Amino acid sequence: MTTHQQTRWSQFLVLITVFFFWGFVAASNDILIPVFKNAFHLSQAQSQYVAVAFYVAYTVGSIIYFLTSKAIGADVLNRIGYKNGICLGLLISAMGSLLFYPAANAGSFGLMLSGLFIVGLGFSLQQIAANPLAIVMGDPATGAQRLTMAGGINNFGTTIGPLLVSFAIFGSVSAGGTEASIESVKTPYLVLGAAFVLVAIFLKFSSVPNQIDLDGLAAEEAEDASKLVHKKSAFAYPQLVLGMVAIFVYVGVEVSTIANLPAYLELPADQGGLGIETALIAPFVSLYWASLMIGRWAGAAGAFEVRMNTKRMLTVLLPYLAFGVFLAVNAIARHEISHFFLYAFVIVLMIVATFASRGNPARMLLIFSLCGIAALLVGMFTTGMTSVVAFISVGLFCSTMWPCIFALAITGLGRNTNQGSSLLIMMIMGGGLVSWAQGALADKVGIHYSFVVGVACFVYLAFYAARAPHVLRQQGIDLDKLVAQAGH
């Protein structure tokens, strides 16, 4: 039976610094895609190699983790420690960032992709360690909300990342320039590499724990511990296997939507787009990633140990605070923001969906998947700013999917949690492969209707949301009761 625990805020707030960097780099890639496409004269599919290199690295890193654990006869993180694992991952990512300097000097697309790949390798180890840590730093029943809060910090990074990197790359835009040289990517990635090293040092001397009790976590999650399933392998848990596919298609639709959106924005108005120059795309990319921050700040309200009425108030106020952050940073960057004001009404739909989920991760995943399908269909069958806003709103409905899927997939795994986490991180490769698939389809049918790829992804996510609760009930875990106990 679940017992209530207080969130260990001092440790949790230190941990979420790494979530910020994941978002900063992932969103900055969306600025690199059109820059590389123009500089190296790439097709839409070839431009998506940026996403492929970065996200497939998660898979390779997870495979290395899995095989290393098998070779040494013990889980890697249990052997070296969670905090140490995150620090090591940060140093690996720093090496990848610093590779941009010689890559830019050589004008080598391949070497730049190698740098992104190494950054992704480091991120894979960080994610394997950090996601379970975020879930266990308090009551297991509010683990998804705590992971959502960490995701909200992640998306603060995704909101300002495109703006800062765009400013660093397109420094001459104010003087009338619209093209960027490959040389201009050196400075932002040198600074990023140094930041990775500093955060690793800071984290090493923090109070973030090196070890966690995974079997104890599984016992707390179960309503009836006698029904818990103790398997030798994480593959024996249906919620995890189905969740692996869910992570693949979730990251796929989230990344492919924004990775292909710049090409749609650049289309002339008579083809449905806005005819925007590459150098002016950053605010739209920023709003997409800010949409994930908006949704995650709303979902994170459940992680606060306050009265229910206060949680409801925070669910309404926090997303608009996040929207205010987006408007503020873009105003500071001197971007035109007046045409984004009406987005405030789209946020209302996301808040209603959040309340309808009642804190249940499966119900939230189902509702948000259906909203995502609707958003993409509206975007495909309209044009101009209406279409662009619909595509951008996909970010709102993807916002809480990661913590929902992750929490559903590792619930009940006990000592197999680390293995399960590494397998889920492995499936982040969907961000690269689905983006490439949409890019390839766009080369054949046009960018506007290529977003049907995302519709297919959301359909599977709706299926997983409906199936996972049945699987967990067979293992003695009732999601509704777990959530209800967290509210008392």
C-alpha positions in Angstrom: 0.0 0.0 0.0 1.3 3.5 -0.9 2.5 5.7 1.9 2.8 9.4 1.5 6.3 10.9 1.2 7.4 14.5 1.0 9.2 15.6 -2.2 12.9 16.1 -1.5 12.9 19.6 -3.1 16.6 20.5 -2.4 17.8 17.4 -4.3 15.1 17.6 -7.0 15.8 21.3 -7.9 19.5 20.4 -8.4 18.6 17.4 -10.5 16.4 19.3 -13.0 19.3 21.5 -14.1 20.2 18.7 -16.5 16.7 18.6 -17.9 17.2 22.3 -18.9 20.2 21.4 -21.1 18.4 18.5 -22.8 15.8 20.9 -24.0 18.2 23.7 -24.9 20.2 21.5 -27.3 17.2 19.6 -28.8 15.4 22.8 -29.7 18.5 24.4 -31.0 18.8 21.6 -33.5 15.7 23.0 -35.2 17.6 26.1 -36.0 20.5 24.1 -37.3 18.3 22.1 -39.8 17.4 25.0 -42.1 20.9 26.5 -41.7 22.6 23.2 -42.8 20.0 22.7 -45.5 20.9 26.0 -47.2 24.6 25.8 -46.6 25.1 22.2 -47.8 22.3 22.3 -50.4 20.3 19.4 -48.8 16.9 17.9 -49.6 14.2 18.0 -46.9 14.9 14.3 -46.1 18.7 14.9 -46.0 18.3 17.9 -43.7 16.6 15.6 -41.2 20.0 13.8 -40.7 20.5 16.4 -37.9 17.6 14.8 -36.0 18.6 11.3 -37.0 22.2 11.7 -35.7 21.1 13.3 -32.4 18.2 11.0 -31.5 19.6 7.7 -32.8 22.5 8.4 -30.4 20.1 7.8 -27.6 19.5 4.3 -28.9 23.2 3.5 -29.4 23.9 4.8 -25.9 21.1 2.7 -24.4 22.4 -0.4 -26.2 25.9 0.3 -24.9 24.4 0.6 -21.4 22.4 -2.6 -21.7 25.4 -4.6 -23.0 27.8 -3.2 -20.5 25.4 -4.2 -17.7 25.3 -7.7 -19.1 29.1 -7.9 -19.4 29.8 -6.8 -15.9 27.0 -8.8 -14.4 25.4 -5.8 -12.7 23.4 -2.7 -13.6 25.8 0.1 -14.6 24.1 2.7 -12.5 23.9 0.5 -9.4 27.6 -0.1 -9.8 28.8 3.5 -10.4 25.9 5.4 -8.9 23.1 7.6 -10.4 24.8 10.9 -9.7 28.1 9.7 -11.1 26.3 8.5 -14.2 24.8 11.9 -14.9 28.1 13.6 -14.4 29.8 11.2 -16.8 27.0 11.8 -19.3 27.5 15.5 -19.1 31.3 15.2 -19.8 30.5 13.0 -22.8 28.1 15.7 -24.1 30.7 18.3 -23.6 33.1 16.5 -25.8 30.5 16.4 -28.6 29.8 20.1 -28.3 33.5 21.0 -28.5 33.7 18.9 -31.7 31.7 21.7 -33.5 34.8 23.9 -33.5 37.0 21.7 -35.8 33.9 20.7 -37.7 33.0 24.3 -38.5 36.7 25.1 -39.5 36.6 22.2 -41.9 33.1 23.0 -43.2 32.2 19.3 -42.6 28.6 18.3 -42.4 29.6 14.8 -41.4 31.8 16.0 -38.5 29.0 18.2 -37.2 26.6 15.3 -37.2 29.3 13.3 -35.3 29.4 16.1 -32.7 25.6 16.0 -32.3 25.8 12.2 -32.1 28.3 12.4 -29.2 26.1 15.0 -27.4 23.2 12.5 -27.7 25.3 9.7 -26.4 25.9 11.7 -23.2 22.3 12.6 -22.9 21.2 9.0 -23.1 23.2 8.1 -19.9 21.9 11.2 -18.2 18.3 10.3 -19.0 18.6 6.7 -17.9 19.7 8.0 -14.5 17.7 11.2 -14.1 14.2 10.0 -15.0 13.9 7.3 -12.3 15.5 9.7 -9.8 12.9 12.4 -10.5 10.1 9.8 -10.0 11.5 8.4 -6.6 12.3 11.8 -5.0 8.9 11.8 -3.2 5.6 10.0 -3.3 5.5 7.4 -6.2 1.9 8.4 -6.9 3.0 11.9 -7.9 6.1 10.7 -9.8 4.5 11.5 -13.2 3.7 15.1 -12.0 7.3 15.5 -10.7 8.7 14.3 -14.0 6.3 16.7 -15.7 7.7 19.6 -13.6 11.2 18.5 -14.6 10.0 18.5 -18.2 8.7 22.1 -17.7 12.3 23.1 -16.8 13.4 21.2 -19.9 11.1 23.3 -22.0 12.3 26.5 -20.5 15.5 25.4 -22.2 13.7 24.6 -25.4 12.0 28.1 -25.4 15.2 30.2 -25.0 17.5 27.8 -26.9 16.3 28.6 -30.4 16.3 32.3 -29.7 19.9 32.4 -28.2 21.3 30.1 -30.9 19.5 32.0 -33.7 20.9 35.2 -32.3 24.4 33.7 -32.2 24.2 32.3 -35.7 22.3 35.1 -37.4 24.0 38.0 -35.8 23.9 40.1 -39.0 20.1 39.8 -39.4 19.5 43.2 -38.0 21.8 44.6 -40.7 19.8 42.9 -43.4 21.6 39.5 -43.6 19.5 36.3 -43.8 22.2 33.7 -44.5 24.5 32.2 -41.9 28.0 30.8 -42.4 28.9 27.5 -40.9 31.6 29.3 -39.0 29.0 31.0 -36.9 28.0 27.8 -35.1 31.3 27.5 -33.3 30.8 30.0 -30.5 27.4 28.8 -29.1 28.6 25.2 -29.0 31.9 26.1 -27.3 29.9 27.9 -24.6 27.6 25.0 -24.3 30.5 22.5 -23.9 31.9 24.7 -21.1 28.5 24.8 -19.4 28.2 21.0 -19.5 31.5 20.7 -17.6 30.5 23.3 -15.0 27.2 21.5 -14.3 28.9 18.2 -14.0 31.2 19.7 -11.3 28.2 21.3 -9.5 26.2 18.1 -9.6 29.1 16.0 -8.3 29.3 18.0 -5.1 25.5 18.3 -4.6 23.2 16.2 -2.3 21.6 14.3 -5.2 21.6 10.6 -4.2 23.9 8.0 -5.8 21.6 5.0 -5.0 17.9 4.4 -4.8 15.7 1.5 -3.5 13.9 0.2 -6.5 12.3 -2.9 -5.0 10.9 -0.7 -2.2 9.4 1.6 -4.9 7.5 -1.2 -6.5 6.0 -2.3 -3.2 4.8 1.2 -2.5 3.1 1.4 -6.0 1.1 -1.7 -5.6 -2.3 -1.8 -3.9 -1.8 -5.5 -3.3 1.9 -6.4 -3.0 1.1 -10.1 -3.3 0.2 -9.6 -7.0 3.5 -8.0 -7.9 5.2 -9.6 -10.8 8.9 -10.3 -10.2 10.6 -11.1 -13.5 14.2 -11.6 -14.4 14.0 -9.3 -17.4 12.2 -6.0 -18.0 11.0 -7.4 -21.4 8.6 -9.7 -19.4 6.5 -6.7 -18.5 3.9 -5.8 -21.2 3.5 -2.2 -19.9 7.2 -1.7 -20.7 7.2 -3.4 -24.1 4.2 -1.5 -25.3 5.6 1.6 -23.7 8.8 1.3 -25.7 6.8 1.6 -28.9 4.9 4.5 -27.3 8.1 6.4 -26.5 9.3 5.8 -30.1 6.2 7.3 -31.7 5.7 10.0 -29.1 9.3 11.4 -29.5 8.7 10.9 -33.2 5.7 13.1 -33.5 7.0 15.7 -31.2 10.3 16.1 -33.0 9.1 15.5 -36.6 6.4 18.2 -36.3 8.8 20.9 -35.4 11.7 19.6 -37.5 9.6 19.9 -40.6 7.6 23.0 -39.6 10.4 25.5 -40.8 10.0 24.1 -44.3 6.3 24.7 -44.2 6.7 28.2 -42.8 9.0 29.1 -45.7 6.4 28.1 -48.3 4.8 31.1 -50.1 1.3 32.0 -49.1 -0.3 30.5 -52.2 1.0 27.1 -51.1 -0.3 27.4 -47.5 2.7 28.7 -45.7 3.7 32.2 -44.5 6.7 32.8 -46.8 9.0 33.4 -43.8 12.8 33.7 -44.3 15.0 31.2 -42.5 16.5 33.9 -40.2 13.0 34.8 -38.9 11.7 31.4 -38.0 13.1 31.3 -34.4 10.0 32.8 -32.7 7.8 30.1 -34.2 10.2 27.3 -33.2 10.4 28.9 -29.8 6.6 28.9 -29.4 6.4 25.2 -30.3 8.8 24.3 -27.6 7.3 26.9 -25.2 4.0 25.0 -25.8 5.6 22.0 -24.2 6.7 24.2 -21.3 3.1 25.6 -21.0 1.5 22.2 -20.9 4.1 20.8 -18.5 3.8 23.7 -16.1 0.1 23.0 -16.0 0.6 19.3 -15.4 3.3 20.0 -12.8 0.8 21.6 -10.4 -0.1 18.1 -9.1 3.4 17.7 -7.8 3.0 20.5 -5.2 2.0 19.4 -1.7 -0.8 21.9 -1.3 -4.6 21.9 -0.9 -6.6 20.7 -3.9 -8.1 24.2 -4.6 -4.6 25.6 -4.7 -3.6 22.9 -7.2 -6.5 23.8 -9.4 -5.6 27.4 -9.3 -2.0 26.6 -10.2 -3.1 24.4 -13.1 -4.7 27.6 -14.6 -2.1 30.1 -13.6 1.2 28.3 -14.3 0.6 27.7 -18.1 -0.1 31.4 -18.6 3.0 32.3 -16.6 4.9 30.0 -19.0 3.3 31.7 -21.9 4.3 35.0 -20.4 7.9 33.8 -20.3 7.7 33.0 -24.0 6.3 36.5 -24.8 8.9 38.2 -22.6 12.0 36.5 -24.0 10.8 37.1 -27.6 10.1 40.7 -26.8 13.6 41.1 -25.4 14.9 39.5 -28.6 12.9 42.2 -30.5 10.7 39.7 -32.3 7.1 40.6 -33.4 4.9 39.0 -30.8 1.4 40.5 -31.4 0.3 37.7 -33.8 0.9 35.2 -31.0 -1.5 36.8 -28.5 -4.5 34.7 -29.7 -2.6 31.6 -28.7 -3.8 32.3 -25.2 -7.2 30.9 -26.3 -5.6 27.6 -27.5 -4.1 27.2 -24.1 -7.6 27.1 -22.6 -8.2 23.8 -24.5 -5.1 22.3 -23.0 -6.1 23.3 -19.4 -9.6 21.7 -19.9 -7.9 18.5 -21.1 -5.6 18.6 -18.0 -8.6 18.9 -15.6 -10.4 16.1 -17.5 -7.5 13.7 -16.9 -7.9 14.0 -13.1 -4.2 13.3 -12.5 -4.4 9.8 -14.0 -1.4 9.4 -16.5 -3.3 6.9 -18.7 -6.4 9.1 -19.0 -4.2 12.2 -19.7 -2.3 10.3 -22.4 -5.6 9.3 -24.1 -7.1 12.8 -24.0 -4.0 14.5 -25.2 -3.5 12.0 -28.0 -7.0 12.7 -29.3 -6.3 16.4 -29.1 -3.1 15.9 -31.0 -4.9 14.1 -33.8 -7.4 16.9 -34.1 -4.6 19.6 -34.1 -2.7 17.9 -37.0 -5.9 17.4 -39.0 -6.8 21.1 -38.6 -3.3 22.0 -39.7 -3.4 19.8 -42.8 -6.8 21.0 -44.0 -6.3 24.8 -43.4 -3.7 27.3 -44.6 -1.8 30.4 -43.4 -1.6 31.3 -39.7 -4.5 29.0 -38.7 -2.6 26.1 -40.1 0.6 27.2 -38.4 -1.0 27.7 -35.0 -2.6 24.2 -35.3 0.7 22.6 -36.0 2.4 24.5 -33.2 -0.4 23.5 -30.8 0.9 19.9 -31.2 3.5 21.0 -28.7 0.8 21.6 -26.1 -0.7 18.2 -26.5 2.7 16.4 -26.5 3.7 18.3 -23.4 2.8 15.7 -20.7 3.1 12.6 -22.8 6.7 11.7 -21.8 6.1 11.6 -18.1 2.8 9.7 -18.6 4.3 7.1 -20.8 7.5 6.8 -18.7 5.5 6.4 -15.5 3.1 3.9 -17.0 6.0 1.8 -18.5 8.2 1.5 -15.4 5.4 1.2 -12.8 5.8 -2.2 -11.1 9.2 -3.1 -12.6 11.0 -3.0 -9.2 14.7 -4.1 -9.6 14.2 -4.1 -13.4 13.5 -0.3 -13.4 17.0 0.7 -14.6 16.9 -1.8 -17.4 13.4 -0.6 -18.3 14.5 3.0 -18.2 17.5 2.3 -20.6 15.1 0.5 -23.0 12.8 3.4 -23.0 15.6 5.9 -23.6 16.7 3.6 -26.4 13.4 4.4 -28.2 14.1 8.1 -28.4 15.5 7.3 -31.8 12.0 7.7 -33.0 12.7 11.5 -33.0 15.2 11.0 -35.8 13.6 8.2 -37.7 10.1 9.6 -37.8 11.4 13.0 -38.7 13.3 11.5 -41.6 10.2 9.5 -42.7 8.1 12.7 -42.7 10.9 14.5 -44.6 11.0 11.7 -47.2 7.2 11.8 -47.5 7.3 15.6 -47.9 9.7 15.3 -50.8 7.0 13.2 -52.5 3.6 14.6 -51.5 4.6 18.1 -50.3 5.3 19.3 -46.7 1.7 20.2 -45.9 0.2 16.7 -46.0 3.3 15.0 -44.7 2.1 15.7 -41.2 -0.2 12.7 -41.6 2.8 10.7 -40.2 2.1 12.4 -36.8 -1.5 11.4 -36.9 -0.5 7.7 -37.1 1.8 8.2 -34.1 -1.0 9.7 -32.0 -3.3 6.8 -32.9 -0.9 4.4 -31.3 -0.5 6.5 -28.3 -4.3 6.5 -27.8 -4.2 2.7 -28.0 -1.4 2.5 -25.3 -3.3 4.8 -23.0 -6.3 2.5 -23.2 -4.3 -0.7 -22.8 -1.8 0.1 -20.0 -4.3 0.4 -17.1 -5.6 -3.2 -17.8 -2.1 -4.6 -17.8 -1.2 -2.9 -14.5 -4.5 -4.0 -12.8 -3.4 -7.6 -13.5 -0.3 -6.8 -11.5 -2.2 -5.4 -8.5 -1.7 -1.7 -9.4 -4.8 0.5 -9.7 -3.9 3.9 -11.2 -7.0 5.7 -10.0 -6.5 4.5 -6.4 -2.8 5.4 -6.6 -3.7 9.0 -7.7 -6.5 9.3 -5.1 -4.1 8.3 -2.3 -1.6 11.0 -3.5 -4.3 13.6 -3.1 -4.8 13.0 0.6 
